[in-house]
């Protein structure tokens, strides 16, 4: 018998941006399962892992690093757009005045950020067929898997493009219990995941949650939830 679980720690609010909906968390977990290992491998850059190691470290295996990235993306999207996939230009930023500098999507990326690494431009060119600023903006809003892979790769290059990361504003809202919750879902074998379901979009089915092992972990974390 399947025991369907809900997100618990990952549902905690992010500053004054509220709590993330399950649909958004589903997409993050789906992306974390399928993203290439290279995105999470150690590197020599001053990247997201070196930036939040005091809050969420130390790092363990690649699955732990995947879960940490999901948690960072969960919190960062709250700060950047209140998790609005269709968010547009940041009207408070005077430099957001050209197609290449205008922000777009849940993580408010802009085309100019492709200059941080050749793999960023290659990813966009491969998925979009263009590196034009307007095309970039449209893709970051429309193509959720691309937007998630892009921000993950960008955060491995630099933390300077996302002010809330650079200024450590996200740190107080990052949760180790949410990382553990995400890791439980990532670790669960395919055969033990609940039935996947379509969301009525082109973005593929996303597993709601793992059963038994993940449920046991989440239920054990209730006392932690009540205490925070």
ROMI-649121 format. One record per residue (C-alpha): x, y, z; residue in one letter. Coordinates in pm, whole numbers. Example, Ala and Ser with C-alpha at 12.3 -4.5 7.8 and 13.67 -1.06 7.14 Angstrom:
<rs>
<r><X>1230</X><Y>-450</Y><Z>780</Z><residu>A</residu></r>
<r><X>1367</X><Y>-106</Y><Z>714</Z><residu>S</residu></r>
</rs>
This chain:
<rs>
<r><X>0</X><Y>0</Y><Z>0</Z><residu>X</residu></r>
<r><X>140</X><Y>339</Y><Z>-99</Z><residu>X</residu></r>
<r><X>171</X><Y>604</Y><Z>167</Z><residu>X</residu></r>
<r><X>153</X><Y>941</Y><Z>-6</Z><residu>X</residu></r>
<r><X>363</X><Y>1205</Y><Z>165</Z><residu>X</residu></r>
<r><X>360</X><Y>1580</Y><Z>149</Z><residu>X</residu></r>
<r><X>659</X><Y>1808</Y><Z>168</Z><residu>X</residu></r>
<r><X>716</X><Y>1928</Y><Z>523</Z><residu>X</residu></r>
<r><X>1043</X><Y>2114</Y><Z>587</Z><residu>X</residu></r>
<r><X>1049</X><Y>2240</Y><Z>229</Z><residu>X</residu></r>
<r><X>712</X><Y>2407</Y><Z>287</Z><residu>X</residu></r>
<r><X>854</X><Y>2656</Y><Z>536</Z><residu>X</residu></r>
<r><X>815</X><Y>3016</Y><Z>431</Z><residu>X</residu></r>
<r><X>1098</X><Y>3216</Y><Z>278</Z><residu>X</residu></r>
<r><X>1125</X><Y>3560</Y><Z>440</Z><residu>X</residu></r>
<r><X>811</X><Y>3755</Y><Z>348</Z><residu>X</residu></r>
<r><X>759</X><Y>3557</Y><Z>28</Z><residu>X</residu></r>
<r><X>538</X><Y>3285</Y><Z>171</Z><residu>X</residu></r>
<r><X>572</X><Y>2908</Y><Z>137</Z><residu>X</residu></r>
<r><X>647</X><Y>2736</Y><Z>-193</Z><residu>X</residu></r>
<r><X>360</X><Y>2538</Y><Z>-351</Z><residu>X</residu></r>
<r><X>395</X><Y>2165</Y><Z>-403</Z><residu>X</residu></r>
<r><X>395</X><Y>2207</Y><Z>-781</Z><residu>X</residu></r>
<r><X>706</X><Y>2421</Y><Z>-762</Z><residu>X</residu></r>
<r><X>881</X><Y>2177</Y><Z>-528</Z><residu>X</residu></r>
<r><X>788</X><Y>1885</Y><Z>-753</Z><residu>X</residu></r>
<r><X>964</X><Y>2052</Y><Z>-1044</Z><residu>X</residu></r>
<r><X>1275</X><Y>2119</Y><Z>-837</Z><residu>X</residu></r>
<r><X>1298</X><Y>1755</Y><Z>-730</Z><residu>X</residu></r>
<r><X>1242</X><Y>1632</Y><Z>-1085</Z><residu>X</residu></r>
<r><X>1522</X><Y>1857</Y><Z>-1207</Z><residu>X</residu></r>
<r><X>1750</X><Y>1744</Y><Z>-925</Z><residu>X</residu></r>
<r><X>1702</X><Y>1380</Y><Z>-1024</Z><residu>X</residu></r>
<r><X>1790</X><Y>1423</Y><Z>-1390</Z><residu>X</residu></r>
<r><X>2053</X><Y>1700</Y><Z>-1395</Z><residu>X</residu></r>
<r><X>2403</X><Y>1588</Y><Z>-1506</Z><residu>X</residu></r>
<r><X>2647</X><Y>1498</Y><Z>-1228</Z><residu>X</residu></r>
<r><X>2893</X><Y>1756</Y><Z>-1360</Z><residu>X</residu></r>
<r><X>2672</X><Y>2036</Y><Z>-1228</Z><residu>X</residu></r>
<r><X>2734</X><Y>1920</Y><Z>-871</Z><residu>X</residu></r>
<r><X>3099</X><Y>1811</Y><Z>-891</Z><residu>X</residu></r>
<r><X>3360</X><Y>2003</Y><Z>-688</Z><residu>X</residu></r>
<r><X>3529</X><Y>2289</Y><Z>-872</Z><residu>X</residu></r>
<r><X>3775</X><Y>2570</Y><Z>-800</Z><residu>X</residu></r>
<r><X>3528</X><Y>2858</Y><Z>-833</Z><residu>X</residu></r>
<r><X>3388</X><Y>3075</Y><Z>-556</Z><residu>X</residu></r>
<r><X>3051</X><Y>2922</Y><Z>-617</Z><residu>X</residu></r>
<r><X>2730</X><Y>2842</Y><Z>-433</Z><residu>X</residu></r>
<r><X>2879</X><Y>2552</Y><Z>-239</Z><residu>X</residu></r>
<r><X>3164</X><Y>2758</Y><Z>-97</Z><residu>X</residu></r>
<r><X>2915</X><Y>3037</Y><Z>-29</Z><residu>X</residu></r>
<r><X>2674</X><Y>2835</Y><Z>187</Z><residu>X</residu></r>
<r><X>2905</X><Y>2570</Y><Z>334</Z><residu>X</residu></r>
<r><X>2882</X><Y>2724</Y><Z>681</Z><residu>X</residu></r>
<r><X>2504</X><Y>2701</Y><Z>666</Z><residu>X</residu></r>
<r><X>2440</X><Y>2367</Y><Z>495</Z><residu>X</residu></r>
<r><X>2778</X><Y>2188</Y><Z>491</Z><residu>X</residu></r>
<r><X>2985</X><Y>1985</Y><Z>514</Z><residu>X</residu></r>
<r><X>2920</X><Y>1814</Y><Z>183</Z><residu>X</residu></r>
<r><X>2882</X><Y>1439</Y><Z>156</Z><residu>X</residu></r>
<r><X>2809</X><Y>1257</Y><Z>-170</Z><residu>X</residu></r>
<r><X>2668</X><Y>1379</Y><Z>-499</Z><residu>X</residu></r>
<r><X>2310</X><Y>1314</Y><Z>-387</Z><residu>X</residu></r>
<r><X>2364</X><Y>1543</Y><Z>-88</Z><residu>X</residu></r>
<r><X>2508</X><Y>1810</Y><Z>-314</Z><residu>X</residu></r>
<r><X>2205</X><Y>1777</Y><Z>-544</Z><residu>X</residu></r>
<r><X>1972</X><Y>1822</Y><Z>-247</Z><residu>X</residu></r>
<r><X>2167</X><Y>2128</Y><Z>-132</Z><residu>X</residu></r>
<r><X>2130</X><Y>2285</Y><Z>-477</Z><residu>X</residu></r>
<r><X>1754</X><Y>2221</Y><Z>-471</Z><residu>X</residu></r>
<r><X>1727</X><Y>2389</Y><Z>-132</Z><residu>X</residu></r>
<r><X>1926</X><Y>2691</Y><Z>-251</Z><residu>X</residu></r>
<r><X>1703</X><Y>2718</Y><Z>-557</Z><residu>X</residu></r>
<r><X>1391</X><Y>2687</Y><Z>-339</Z><residu>X</residu></r>
<r><X>1494</X><Y>2979</Y><Z>-120</Z><residu>X</residu></r>
<r><X>1650</X><Y>3191</Y><Z>-394</Z><residu>X</residu></r>
<r><X>1339</X><Y>3176</Y><Z>-611</Z><residu>X</residu></r>
<r><X>1142</X><Y>3313</Y><Z>-318</Z><residu>X</residu></r>
<r><X>1372</X><Y>3611</Y><Z>-287</Z><residu>X</residu></r>
<r><X>1405</X><Y>3677</Y><Z>-658</Z><residu>X</residu></r>
<r><X>1043</X><Y>3647</Y><Z>-775</Z><residu>X</residu></r>
<r><X>824</X><Y>3484</Y><Z>-508</Z><residu>X</residu></r>
<r><X>861</X><Y>3176</Y><Z>-732</Z><residu>X</residu></r>
<r><X>692</X><Y>3338</Y><Z>-1032</Z><residu>X</residu></r>
<r><X>799</X><Y>3151</Y><Z>-1347</Z><residu>X</residu></r>
<r><X>675</X><Y>3443</Y><Z>-1557</Z><residu>X</residu></r>
<r><X>840</X><Y>3725</Y><Z>-1363</Z><residu>X</residu></r>
<r><X>984</X><Y>3997</Y><Z>-1581</Z><residu>X</residu></r>
<r><X>1210</X><Y>4297</Y><Z>-1547</Z><residu>X</residu></r>
<r><X>1321</X><Y>4415</Y><Z>-1203</Z><residu>X</residu></r>
<r><X>1182</X><Y>4766</Y><Z>-1205</Z><residu>X</residu></r>
<r><X>1406</X><Y>4866</Y><Z>-913</Z><residu>X</residu></r>
<r><X>1724</X><Y>4793</Y><Z>-1110</Z><residu>X</residu></r>
<r><X>1831</X><Y>5093</Y><Z>-1323</Z><residu>X</residu></r>
<r><X>2065</X><Y>4874</Y><Z>-1529</Z><residu>X</residu></r>
<r><X>1777</X><Y>4656</Y><Z>-1651</Z><residu>X</residu></r>
<r><X>1730</X><Y>4855</Y><Z>-1968</Z><residu>X</residu></r>
<r><X>1827</X><Y>4634</Y><Z>-2262</Z><residu>X</residu></r>
<r><X>1724</X><Y>4287</Y><Z>-2380</Z><residu>X</residu></r>
<r><X>2053</X><Y>4150</Y><Z>-2246</Z><residu>X</residu></r>
<r><X>2018</X><Y>4303</Y><Z>-1899</Z><residu>X</residu></r>
<r><X>1644</X><Y>4260</Y><Z>-1837</Z><residu>X</residu></r>
<r><X>1571</X><Y>3985</Y><Z>-1587</Z><residu>X</residu></r>
<r><X>1329</X><Y>3700</Y><Z>-1651</Z><residu>X</residu></r>
<r><X>1185</X><Y>3398</Y><Z>-1480</Z><residu>X</residu></r>
<r><X>1175</X><Y>3260</Y><Z>-1127</Z><residu>X</residu></r>
<r><X>1546</X><Y>3323</Y><Z>-1065</Z><residu>X</residu></r>
<r><X>1559</X><Y>3654</Y><Z>-1251</Z><residu>X</residu></r>
<r><X>1840</X><Y>3558</Y><Z>-1483</Z><residu>X</residu></r>
<r><X>1947</X><Y>3789</Y><Z>-1763</Z><residu>X</residu></r>
<r><X>2120</X><Y>3712</Y><Z>-2091</Z><residu>X</residu></r>
<r><X>2430</X><Y>3901</Y><Z>-1986</Z><residu>X</residu></r>
<r><X>2501</X><Y>3627</Y><Z>-1731</Z><residu>X</residu></r>
<r><X>2597</X><Y>3391</Y><Z>-2014</Z><residu>X</residu></r>
<r><X>2934</X><Y>3569</Y><Z>-2011</Z><residu>X</residu></r>
<r><X>3021</X><Y>3397</Y><Z>-1683</Z><residu>X</residu></r>
<r><X>3092</X><Y>3066</Y><Z>-1857</Z><residu>X</residu></r>
<r><X>3090</X><Y>2914</Y><Z>-2207</Z><residu>X</residu></r>
<r><X>2873</X><Y>2625</Y><Z>-2088</Z><residu>X</residu></r>
<r><X>2595</X><Y>2874</Y><Z>-2011</Z><residu>X</residu></r>
<r><X>2584</X><Y>3011</Y><Z>-2362</Z><residu>X</residu></r>
<r><X>2613</X><Y>2660</Y><Z>-2505</Z><residu>X</residu></r>
<r><X>2319</X><Y>2543</Y><Z>-2296</Z><residu>X</residu></r>
<r><X>2097</X><Y>2828</Y><Z>-2412</Z><residu>X</residu></r>
<r><X>2204</X><Y>2796</Y><Z>-2776</Z><residu>X</residu></r>
<r><X>2136</X><Y>2423</Y><Z>-2768</Z><residu>X</residu></r>
<r><X>1794</X><Y>2453</Y><Z>-2604</Z><residu>X</residu></r>
<r><X>1671</X><Y>2781</Y><Z>-2753</Z><residu>X</residu></r>
<r><X>1858</X><Y>2799</Y><Z>-3082</Z><residu>X</residu></r>
<r><X>1956</X><Y>3158</Y><Z>-3012</Z><residu>X</residu></r>
<r><X>2140</X><Y>3368</Y><Z>-2753</Z><residu>X</residu></r>
<r><X>1938</X><Y>3681</Y><Z>-2830</Z><residu>X</residu></r>
<r><X>1834</X><Y>3865</Y><Z>-2515</Z><residu>X</residu></r>
<r><X>1462</X><Y>3859</Y><Z>-2592</Z><residu>X</residu></r>
<r><X>1474</X><Y>3490</Y><Z>-2679</Z><residu>X</residu></r>
<r><X>1660</X><Y>3427</Y><Z>-2352</Z><residu>X</residu></r>
<r><X>1389</X><Y>3604</Y><Z>-2151</Z><residu>X</residu></r>
<r><X>1109</X><Y>3410</Y><Z>-2317</Z><residu>X</residu></r>
<r><X>1289</X><Y>3079</Y><Z>-2264</Z><residu>X</residu></r>
<r><X>1354</X><Y>3143</Y><Z>-1894</Z><residu>X</residu></r>
<r><X>981</X><Y>3196</Y><Z>-1843</Z><residu>X</residu></r>
<r><X>849</X><Y>2921</Y><Z>-2068</Z><residu>X</residu></r>
<r><X>1100</X><Y>2636</Y><Z>-2034</Z><residu>X</residu></r>
<r><X>1113</X><Y>2542</Y><Z>-1666</Z><residu>X</residu></r>
<r><X>1372</X><Y>2261</Y><Z>-1698</Z><residu>X</residu></r>
<r><X>1601</X><Y>2499</Y><Z>-1886</Z><residu>X</residu></r>
<r><X>1555</X><Y>2773</Y><Z>-1626</Z><residu>X</residu></r>
<r><X>1643</X><Y>2530</Y><Z>-1345</Z><residu>X</residu></r>
<r><X>1948</X><Y>2388</Y><Z>-1517</Z><residu>X</residu></r>
<r><X>2064</X><Y>2736</Y><Z>-1613</Z><residu>X</residu></r>
<r><X>2051</X><Y>2880</Y><Z>-1263</Z><residu>X</residu></r>
<r><X>2220</X><Y>2571</Y><Z>-1118</Z><residu>X</residu></r>
<r><X>2505</X><Y>2600</Y><Z>-1368</Z><residu>X</residu></r>
<r><X>2527</X><Y>2976</Y><Z>-1313</Z><residu>X</residu></r>
<r><X>2552</X><Y>2930</Y><Z>-936</Z><residu>X</residu></r>
<r><X>2843</X><Y>2690</Y><Z>-990</Z><residu>X</residu></r>
<r><X>3025</X><Y>2965</Y><Z>-1177</Z><residu>X</residu></r>
<r><X>2952</X><Y>3263</Y><Z>-956</Z><residu>X</residu></r>
<r><X>2726</X><Y>3399</Y><Z>-682</Z><residu>X</residu></r>
<r><X>2764</X><Y>3755</Y><Z>-808</Z><residu>X</residu></r>
<r><X>2469</X><Y>3749</Y><Z>-1049</Z><residu>X</residu></r>
<r><X>2213</X><Y>3684</Y><Z>-775</Z><residu>X</residu></r>
<r><X>2223</X><Y>3955</Y><Z>-510</Z><residu>X</residu></r>
<r><X>2042</X><Y>3758</Y><Z>-237</Z><residu>X</residu></r>
<r><X>2310</X><Y>3488</Y><Z>-262</Z><residu>X</residu></r>
<r><X>2603</X><Y>3728</Y><Z>-289</Z><residu>X</residu></r>
<r><X>2483</X><Y>3926</Y><Z>15</Z><residu>X</residu></r>
<r><X>2404</X><Y>3608</Y><Z>211</Z><residu>X</residu></r>
<r><X>2041</X><Y>3715</Y><Z>244</Z><residu>X</residu></r>
<r><X>1923</X><Y>3361</Y><Z>171</Z><residu>X</residu></r>
<r><X>2136</X><Y>3202</Y><Z>442</Z><residu>X</residu></r>
<r><X>1895</X><Y>3248</Y><Z>733</Z><residu>X</residu></r>
<r><X>1619</X><Y>3074</Y><Z>536</Z><residu>X</residu></r>
<r><X>1816</X><Y>2771</Y><Z>420</Z><residu>X</residu></r>
<r><X>1723</X><Y>2458</Y><Z>616</Z><residu>X</residu></r>
<r><X>1922</X><Y>2140</Y><Z>673</Z><residu>X</residu></r>
<r><X>1599</X><Y>1948</Y><Z>735</Z><residu>X</residu></r>
<r><X>1473</X><Y>2057</Y><Z>393</Z><residu>X</residu></r>
<r><X>1799</X><Y>1932</Y><Z>240</Z><residu>X</residu></r>
<r><X>1748</X><Y>1597</Y><Z>414</Z><residu>X</residu></r>
<r><X>1389</X><Y>1585</Y><Z>290</Z><residu>X</residu></r>
<r><X>1497</X><Y>1649</Y><Z>-68</Z><residu>X</residu></r>
<r><X>1775</X><Y>1392</Y><Z>-36</Z><residu>X</residu></r>
<r><X>1528</X><Y>1128</Y><Z>83</Z><residu>X</residu></r>
<r><X>1325</X><Y>1188</Y><Z>-230</Z><residu>X</residu></r>
<r><X>1631</X><Y>1181</Y><Z>-454</Z><residu>X</residu></r>
<r><X>1760</X><Y>861</Y><Z>-292</Z><residu>X</residu></r>
<r><X>1434</X><Y>668</Y><Z>-327</Z><residu>X</residu></r>
<r><X>1454</X><Y>409</Y><Z>-610</Z><residu>X</residu></r>
<r><X>1215</X><Y>453</Y><Z>-900</Z><residu>X</residu></r>
<r><X>1015</X><Y>146</Y><Z>-803</Z><residu>X</residu></r>
<r><X>940</X><Y>294</Y><Z>-462</Z><residu>X</residu></r>
<r><X>820</X><Y>633</Y><Z>-581</Z><residu>X</residu></r>
<r><X>454</X><Y>713</Y><Z>-583</Z><residu>X</residu></r>
<r><X>272</X><Y>713</Y><Z>-916</Z><residu>X</residu></r>
<r><X>391</X><Y>999</Y><Z>-1130</Z><residu>X</residu></r>
<r><X>129</X><Y>1236</Y><Z>-1259</Z><residu>X</residu></r>
<r><X>104</X><Y>1497</Y><Z>-1529</Z><residu>X</residu></r>
<r><X>52</X><Y>1860</Y><Z>-1440</Z><residu>X</residu></r>
<r><X>-123</X><Y>1934</Y><Z>-1768</Z><residu>X</residu></r>
<r><X>187</X><Y>2100</Y><Z>-1916</Z><residu>X</residu></r>
<r><X>479</X><Y>2013</Y><Z>-2140</Z><residu>X</residu></r>
<r><X>716</X><Y>1984</Y><Z>-1846</Z><residu>X</residu></r>
<r><X>695</X><Y>1605</Y><Z>-1788</Z><residu>X</residu></r>
<r><X>546</X><Y>1411</Y><Z>-1497</Z><residu>X</residu></r>
<r><X>689</X><Y>1472</Y><Z>-1153</Z><residu>X</residu></r>
<r><X>688</X><Y>1216</Y><Z>-875</Z><residu>X</residu></r>
<r><X>494</X><Y>1341</Y><Z>-576</Z><residu>X</residu></r>
<r><X>716</X><Y>1176</Y><Z>-321</Z><residu>X</residu></r>
<r><X>889</X><Y>859</Y><Z>-212</Z><residu>X</residu></r>
<r><X>714</X><Y>599</Y><Z>2</Z><residu>X</residu></r>
<r><X>800</X><Y>425</Y><Z>327</Z><residu>X</residu></r>
<r><X>1165</X><Y>533</Y><Z>373</Z><residu>X</residu></r>
<r><X>1102</X><Y>897</Y><Z>281</Z><residu>X</residu></r>
<r><X>777</X><Y>897</Y><Z>476</Z><residu>X</residu></r>
<r><X>950</X><Y>763</Y><Z>784</Z><residu>X</residu></r>
<r><X>1208</X><Y>1039</Y><Z>760</Z><residu>X</residu></r>
<r><X>951</X><Y>1314</Y><Z>712</Z><residu>X</residu></r>
<r><X>729</X><Y>1191</Y><Z>994</Z><residu>X</residu></r>
<r><X>1029</X><Y>1173</Y><Z>1224</Z><residu>X</residu></r>
<r><X>1097</X><Y>1537</Y><Z>1145</Z><residu>X</residu></r>
<r><X>763</X><Y>1661</Y><Z>1276</Z><residu>X</residu></r>
<r><X>903</X><Y>1739</Y><Z>1620</Z><residu>X</residu></r>
<r><X>1172</X><Y>1952</Y><Z>1451</Z><residu>X</residu></r>
<r><X>903</X><Y>2134</Y><Z>1253</Z><residu>X</residu></r>
<r><X>704</X><Y>2212</Y><Z>1566</Z><residu>X</residu></r>
<r><X>1011</X><Y>2346</Y><Z>1741</Z><residu>X</residu></r>
<r><X>1100</X><Y>2597</Y><Z>1469</Z><residu>X</residu></r>
</rs>
